Amino acid sequence: MNKGTVTIKLDERWSLEDFSVFSKQYIQIYGFFFALRKVSETDSKLEFERMPWLGGGSVVNFFNGVTNHIHPNELPNVKRIQYASPGFMELSALVEVSEDIRNLVVAICSSVGTIATTYHVIHSQYRTRKLAQKKMRQLDKQDDKKFVIDSVLSLHEKLNLTPQQVMGLSKISKGDQLVELKMLMAMYRRAKPIAELQSKNKAQL
């Protein structure tokens, strides 16, 4: 992966909350895509692969873990920022990882209604079936297993994931599709606020 300058165009009026939301979600998704590239390009074993993935705490710990796994020199840092109409933010970051984020945000923006509906249906069924405290091997009902598999494939398509990213997800989840579903839903929740900023023309990745 190559370090370089990534430019994000800024426009409209930004609040402090906008900057806070953008930076918080961007760094978490950055860590996620970094991890996907790391495990798909190498045979390295990352410590967060052993997480239990039972309950909401595991999701938070996972995203903190992937970010903490990145060497400080490879984290995104602000090089220059000009707040105007229009303005820009220049980041020193891994170009490939930043491109992954841009592609994800574009995918969400291009089908915002469809993907929001898909997520809502999946999340509603996920809660109804009480899957938060389970892994794939603990599912007894074939209908639950089919729901998980179909949901994972649907999110792969809606989020426009590459074969490399799908392979990385499988490696980090140890092939547990329910764990992978939890990762995908969490990734969408973190990318959605950035996509909303882009759809309002505040940020153009």
N, C-alpha and C positions, 0 to 999 in steps of 0.2 A: 504494500500500500504506500502511496506517495503523499508526502506533505506538500501543501501548496496553499494558494490564496483562494478562498471561496467568497464570492460576493452575493449578498442578499439585498435586494432593492427594497427601500422603505418609502412609504407614501401615506397620505392621510394623517390623521392625528393619533399619536400613540400616548397611552397613559402609562404610568409606572407599572400598573398591573399587567398591561400588554407585554412590556419588556420582561417582567417577572415570569409570566406564563410561557413566553417564547423561550427564554433561556433555560428554564427548568425542564420543559418537555423536550427541547432540542437535545440537550445533553444526555437525557435518558434514552432517547431513540438512537442517538449517536452511539452510545455504549452497546445497545442491542445489536445494531448492524455491524459494529466492530466485532462483536462476539460471533455473529453468524459467519463473517468472513474469516475470522481466526480459525474456527473449528473446521470450516470447509476447505481451507487452503493448507492446513497442517494437521498433524496427528496429535496436537497438544490436548491435554486434558485440563479443562478449566474447573476450578474448585466449585463454582456454582452449579455444575452439572449434578452434584450430589444433593441438591436442595430437596426438601420433602414435597413441596408444591401442594400443601394442604392448607387451605384458607388464604385470606387476603394478605396476611403478613408475609407469606412466601413471595408474592408478587412484588411487594415493596422491596424486600431484601434482594430479590433477583435483579431488579433494575439498579439498585444501589451497588450490587456486587459487580455487574458488568461494567459500570462506570469506573469503579475503583480498580478494576483489573487493567485498565488502560494506563500505559506509562504517561506521566505528566507531559512529556514532549509531544505526545500524539493526541492530546485532548484539544478541542477547539478553543482558541483564544482570540479575543478581539484585537485586531491590528489597527483598525481605523473605523470611525463611525461619523457619519454626517447626517444629522437630523434636519431634513428640509423637505420640500415638496417639489420634486422627489429627492430622496436621500439614499443612503446606502450604509451597509455594515460589511466590513471586510474581516473575514475570519481566517486565521491560520489553522488549517485542519487537514485531515486525511481526505483527499479529493474524492476517492472512491466511496468512502462512507457518507460523505456529504451528498454525493450523487444518489446514493441509495435513499437517503431521507427525502431528497427532492422528488424522486420517482414515486415514493409512497404518498407524499402530499398531493402530487398531481393526480394520482390514481383516485384518491379520496375526493378531491375537488371535482373531478370529471364525472363522478357518479355519486355525488353527495347524498341524494335522496335514496337511491337504491341501496347503497352500502349502509346507510344509517338504519334503514328498515331491516336489512339482513342481520346487522348486529343486534338490533332490538329483539328480533325473533329468536336468535340464537341465545342471547343472554337470558331472555325470559324462560326459555325451555331449560337452560342450564340451571337456573335457580329452582324451577319447578321439579326437576329431576334430582335436585340436591347433590350436585356433582362436585361442589367446592372442596369437600373433604375426602375426595376419592381419587384413585388412579385407575387406569384402564383395566388392570388385572382384577380390580375389585368390583367391576360391573358384572352383574349376573344376567341382566336382561339384554337380549339381543337387540331390542329396540333402542336401548340406551347406547349400545356400542355403535349401532348404525347412525344414530343421531350425531355422535362425536365425530365419526369418520366423515360423514357428509358435511358437517359444519366446518371441519378443517379444510376440506377440499374447496368449499364455497369461499372461505376467507382467503385461501391461496389465490383464487381467481379474482375476487373483488379487490384485493390489495395489490394485484399484479406482481406477485412475487416471482423471482427468477428460479430456475432449477437449482442454482447454487444456494440461494437463500433457503429453499425448501430442504435441501440436504443438510444445511447447517442447523435448521430447526429440529430435524430428526435426530441429529447427533447430540445436540444439547439436551433434548427431551429423552434421550436414550430409547427412542422409538415408541415412547408412550404418547399416543395421540391425544389423550385427555390433557396431559401436561402441555402438549403443543397447542391445544385449543386455548388453554389458559394464557399462554404466552401471546397468542395472536389477538385475543380480546384485549389484553393489557396494552399491547402495542397500538391497537386502534384507538383506545381511550387516550393515549398520550399523543398520538399524531393528530387527532381530531381538532384540538385547539389551535395547532399551527395551521391546519387546513382552513380553519375558520378565519384566521388572520389573512391568509392568502386570498380567500374568497371575498373578503372585504377590501382587497387591494392594499392592505397595510404592509404585507410582506410578500415578496416574490422571490422564491427560492430558485 
